[in-house]
């Protein structure tokens, strides 16, 4: 009976860890623009409209950079687990992949923000 409980606990732990990792990976996928964002982009004609979009995209870039930093910190935690005889050495590779993705996303958002700042300067007030 004890072996069955131990197996069940290990299985539950494995399922939990897998779901945790998959949830973290799912965060990389960017969703389609919300209708309100798409509408704001389509309706952007004034300097204020473009300045608002630039601020939005700058915020998204900051969020992506924060996620990259979060995964850098997680690498240290995973290294400690592996050194202690626990954990999976592949997690560092996964984190590095996510870091690169989040950094690329941040760079793309910054380009969008810069474009809208330029449009704001050229648009009518």
HELIX and SHEET records of a PDB file:
HELIX    1   1 UNK A    2  UNK A   26  1                                  25    
HELIX    2   2 UNK A   35  UNK A   43  1                                   9    
HELIX    3   3 UNK A   47  UNK A   83  1                                  37    
HELIX    4   4 UNK A   90  UNK A  122  1                                  33    
END                                                                             
